[in-house]
Amino acid sequence: MASHAPDSGRGTSPEELVDLLLGSGQTYLDQGQVEQADRCALHALDLARSGASEPATIRALVLLGRSRGAQDRNEEAVSSFEECLALQERTGDHAGAAATLCEIAGLRTREGEYRTAEDLLLESLRFSSADAPGPNRARALEELGSVRRLLGAFDVAMDNFREALRIREALRDRKGQARILNRLGNTYQRAGRLQEALDHQRRCLQLWEEIGDPRETGKVQNNLGTTYLEQGEYGASGECFERARALFDKLGDRPMLAHVLSNIGL
């Protein structure tokens, strides 16, 4: 594949070069080419520190943190995000700080440090509290709900998810709504409230089918299958697992296909 990295042609300002490098780096990251993304982020960061603006430095640090996180270099990722957070706090960028705290919380959750992640997400919510509810606040609430579910605090987690859902509905973010409905359904299932789990999973399924995302549709079909199975509705469970199997088989998603087949064998 041809390189996406830009040439540093004459007459190009440091800010423009940073933009080009960060665009290339994000493309690499989206494609799973994390080492190339890392190189672009480091080059952009050097340029930003030597001649571009503080916002450019912040953007480079965010990409570097994400690329390091994608390589499981978690402490290096946290270090990048913490440097980014210090700049955002100094410049009064509360929206940016709220988003960065979510990034750090995600890394701490990955490491099993759920209480630390919870504190970081509550801090993110404090930063976003002065603004109208938007994507940053919805994200923090959604992640907070997931952390609290892991801590076994199901009722509080559901409250967080429901507040996040109201924001996503107001924003008309259908993918965000579907994602939260799935998490709500899974939380109800973990809490043993199976009918409520089914209600939310069905709403989630309808949204993903309308959006036209077969991978997410397959995941929700699998989740529905496990909820029906737990409820003793074996026919409905088998139908959901078979639909999920067919979708993942068509997509060539072998890990998810193996997961569904293992459920069919239960």
VEXSENU-219927 format. One record per residue: x, z, y of N, C-alpha, C in turn; residue in one letter. Coordinates in steps of 0.02 Angstrom, whole numbers, plus 50000, padded with zeros to 5 digits. Layout:
XZYXZYXZYA;...
***
This chain:
500425000049941500005000050000500445000050062M;500244996150112500634995850174500585002450210A;501115004350245501125010650281500645010450340S;500325016150352499895016850412500285019550471H;500895021750461501275024950515501415019950570A;501325021850632501415017250688502145016250706P;502285010650738502935009550767502935012450838D;503495015350857503535018250924503765012850973S;503295008550992503465003051035503585005251107G;503935001051144504095002651213503445002951254R;503445007351303502875007951347502315012251321G;502395015051262501885019351233502035026551253T;501535029951281501635036851303501665041651243S;501955047551251501955052451197501255054151173P;500785054551220500095056151201499805050651156E;499935044351173499685038751133500015038651064E;500665040151061501005040350997500725045950953L;500585051650984500285057150947499605055050919V;499205051750959498555049350936498625044650876D;499105040050880499215035250825499445038950762L;499905043550770500165047250712499625051550680L;499225054850721498695059150694498155054950660L;497995049150688497515044750655497765042450588G;498415040550585498715038450521498735044250472S;498925050150498498965056050454498295057850425G;497765057450465497095059150440496885054150386Q;497055047750397496895042650346497255044250281T;497895045950285498275047750225497955053850191Y;497755058850230497465064850202496805063250166L;496395059150198495755057150167495865053450101D;496425049850096496575046150035496965050249984Q;497085056549999497445060849953498195059949954G;498455056350003499185055250008499465060650055Q;499505066750028499625072550070500345072750097V;500825070350060501515070550085501595065950146E;501275060050143501305055550201500935058550261Q;500375061850247500005065250301500435070650333A;500805074250291501245079550315501785076750361D;502085071050342502605068050383502325065850451R;501735062850450501425060850513501275066850558C;501035072250527500875078350566501505081250597A;502055081550559502675084350585502955080150642L;502935073450634503175069050687502745069850749H;502085070150740501625071050797501755077750831A;501885082850791502005089450820502645089550862L;503175086350837503795085850875503685082450942D;503325076850940503175073151002502755077251050L;502255080551022501795084451064502165090051099A;502605093351063502975098951093503475096651145R;503705090451139504225088151184503965084451245S;503325082351243503115078551302502375077451309G;501985079151259501255078151265500925084751286A;500275084851286499905090551311499805095851257S;499585101851279499425107051230498865105051183E;498335101651206497835099351158498115094951103P;498615090751120498925086551070499305090951019A;499645096051044499995100750999499495104150952T;498925106150978498415109450937498165104750883I;498035098550900497785093650851498305092450796R;498945092150816499475091150766499525097150720A;499465103150747499495109250706498915109550657L;498325107250678497745107250633497865102550574V;498115096450589498245091750535498795094450489L;499315097550517499845100350476499575105950432L;499155110150460498855115450419498445112750362G;498055107550376497635104650323498055101250270R;498585097850290499005094450241499385099550198S;499615105050229499955110250191499465113650143R;498855114750167498345117650123498195113250064G;498165106650076498025101950021498585101749970A;499185104049989499755104449943499825111449912Q;499325115749924499345122749901499935126649931D;500155124649989500665128250026500305132750076R;499945137550049499445141250089499745145150146N;500305148650135500585152650189500855148350245E;501135142550228501355137950280500755135250319E;500205133950283499595131650316499335137050363A;499315143250340499075148750382499515149450444V;500175148750436500635149150493500475143850545S;500335137650523500155132250570499505133950606S;499015136250568498365137750599498415143750646F;498825148650630498905154450674499245152450739E;499735147950736500045145450798499525141650839E;499125137750805498585134050838498095138850871C;497905144150835497425149050861497695152450924L;498345154250924498635157450983498585152951044A;498715146351035498645141651091497925141151114L;497455140951068496745140351085496505146551123Q;496735152451102496535158551137496835158651207E;497455156451213497785156451278497455151751327R;497225146051302496915141051346496155141851352T;495875146951320495155148151325494725143251285G;495025140251234494655135451192494305139351136D;493735142351153493385146551106493085142551048H;492845136551062492565132451008493115130650958A;493695128750984494255127150940494485133150900G;494505139050932494715145150897494225146750841A;493575145850854493075147150802493195142750741A;493345136350753493475131750698494115133550660A;494635135450697495275137050666495215143350622T;494835148250645494725154250605494375152550539L;493925147650540493605145450477494125142350430C;494605138650458495125135650416495545141150382E;495745146250420496145151650392495725155450340I;495095156650355494665160150308494595156350242A;494565149750246494525145750185495135146650141G;495715147050172496335148150134496345155050103L;496115160050140496105166950113495595167450056R;495035163950062494545163850008494845160849945T;495215155349954495545152149897496015156949861R;496315161449898496785166249869496435172449842E;495775172749848495405178549824495385184449872G;495595183349934495605188649984494935188550022E;494405190549988493725189550015493585193950075Y;493825200050076493705204450133494055201850196R;494665199350187495025196450244494655190250269T;494425186150223494055180150243493415182050280A;493075187250256492465189550289492605191650361E;493145195450372493315197550440493485191550484D;493845186650458494015180750497493385176850517L;492915176350472492295172650486491865176350537L;491855182950534491495186750584491815185850653L;492475185450655492825184150718492655177150744E;492605172250698492415165550718491715165550750S;491265169450721490585169850749490595173050818L;491045177750829491095180850896491325175650947R;491785171250927492025166150973491475161150990F;491045159650942490525154550953489885157450982S;489845164050991489225167151011489005165451083S;489485163651125489315162251195489015155351203A;489095150951154488845144151159488195143251120D;487845137851134487245136151096487445135151023A;487025137350976487205136550905487345129250888P;487935128050858488145121250842488515121150776G;488885115750763489225114850698489715120450681P;490095122950730490575128150715490235134550691N;489695136350724489335142450703489005141450635R;488725135550624488425134150558488945134450503A;489525131750517490055131850466490275138950450R;490375143050502490585149950491490055153850452A;489425152850468488885156350432488845154150360L;488935147650349488915145050281489495147850239E;490095147850268490665150550232490615158050222E;490325161450272490225168650266489735170250210L;489215166250205488745167050149489075166250082G;489515161250077489865160050013490325165949995S;490685168550046491125174250034490725180350012V;490175181650046489765187550030489435186749961R;489275180649942489025179549874489565181449823R;490185179549837490735181349792490845188849789L;490675192249844490725199549846490115203049815L;489625199049794489025201849763488495204049812G;488585202649876488095204649928487595198949937A;487155198049887486725192149885486235191749943F;485915197449960485405197250013485705195350080D;486285198250097486605196650160486845189350159V;487095187050102487315180150096486735175350109A;486155176950080485565172750091485375172450164M;485415178150199485265178250271485745173650309D;486385173850292486875169450324486705162050310N;486555160450248486385153550230485765151250268F;485255155550272484635153550305484745152250380R;485165156350411485315155150482485715148650491E;486185147450446486575141150448486105135150438A;485625135950393485155130450379484735128850441L;484505134050476484115132850537484515128850589R;485165130450595485585126750642485665119450620I;485795118350555485875111550530485225107550538R;484665110850529484025107350539483935105350613E;484115109950658484055108450730484525102750749A;485105102350716485595097050729485415090550692L;484915090850649484715085150607485285082750562R;485665087550539486235086250495485985086850423D;485785081250394485465081350329485965083050273R;486585080750279487085082550229487235089950231K;487275092650292487385099850299486805103750271G;486195101450282485605104850254485625104750178Q;485795099050149485815098450076486345103150047A;486925103350079487465107750055487245115050055R;486915117250109486705124250114486135125650065I;485675121050056485135122150008485415123049938L;485945119349922486265120149856486565127049849N;486905129349902487215135949899486685141449897R;486145140449933485595145249930485305145549859L;485195139649830484925139449762485385142949712G;486025141749718486505144949673486525152549683N;486435154749745486425161949759485805165149729T;485235161949738484615164549706484705164849630Y;485025159849602485135159849529485575165849509Q;486125166849547486575172449531486205179149537R;485715179549583485335185649594484775186449544A;484685181449500484155181749449483465179749475G;483435176849534482795174749563482725167249550R;482535165749487482605158849462482105154049493L;481495156149506481015151549535481225149449606Q;481465154349644481705152649711482325148249707E;482735149349657483315144949646483095137749634A;482605136949591482345130249576482045126949638L;481675130849677481365127949738481895125149785D;482445128849796482965126549841483375120849811H;483495121049746483875115649714483475109149714Q;482815109649706482405103549709482405100549779R;482365104749831482405102249900483075099049912R;483605102149886484275099349893484325092549858C;484055092149798484075085849760483715080249798L;483135081849826482765076749863483175074049922Q;483515078549957483915076350014484495071849992L;484855073749939485425069649917485185062849891W;484605062749859484345056349836484155051849895E;483865054849947483685051050007484315048650044E;484825052850046485455050950079485805045450039I;485735045649973486035040549930486735042249907G;486845048649890487505050849866487445052549792D;487655047949747487565049249675487975055049649P;488575056149677488985061749652488665068449667R;488435069349729488105075649746487435076349709E;487085070749700486465070849661486605073249590T;487135070849560487315072949493487475080249489G;487835082849540488005089949540487375094349543K;486885092249584486285096249590485855095649526V;485845089749496485495089049431485805093849380Q;486455094449380486795099049334486595106349350N;486575108049415486385114849434485665116349414N;485225111449425484525112249404484485113349328L;484895109549291484895110349218485075117349197G;485585120349231485785127149212485245132249230T;484895131149286484365135849306483775135349258T;483575129149241483035128349192483225131449125Y;483855130549105484095133349042484035140949042L;484235143949098484195151249103483475153649102E;483015149349127482305151149128481965149749061Q;482325146549015482045145048949481655138648947G;481705134448999481355127949000481835122648974E;481895122348908482425118348877482325110848886Y;481695108548885481565101448894481775099148963G;481565102849015481745101049084482495101549094A;482805106549063483525107349068483885101249039S;483685099148980484005093448948483925087048988G;483345086149019483235080149060483705080049121E;483795085849153484245086249210484965084949189C;485185087849135485865086749111485975079449093F;485475076249064485545069149045485595064749107E;485195066249158485245062449221485935063349253R;486185069549252486855070849280487385067149240A;487315067249174487795063849130487825056349146R;487235053249154487205046149167487525044449235A;487405048649285487695047349351488455047949350L;488725053149319489455054049318489795048849273F;489445046749221489705041549177489775034949217D;489265033449256489275027249296489815027649350K;489915033549378490415034449430491125034749402L;491185035849337491845036649307492175043249325G;491765048349341492015054949359492095059049295D;492685058649266492795061649200492765069349201R;493045072649252492995080049252492275082549255P;491865079449299491165081649303490775079649240M;490945073949212490625071749150490765076749095L;491385079049089491565083949038491185090549050A;491115092349113490765098549130490025098149108H;489705092549123489005091749105488925091549029V;489385088048995489345087648921489415094548890L;489835098748920489905105548894489255109448903S;488885108148957488245111448968487715108848919N;487735102348904487265099448856487365102748788I;487975104648773488115107748708487925115048703G;487685118048760487525125248757486915126548713L;
***
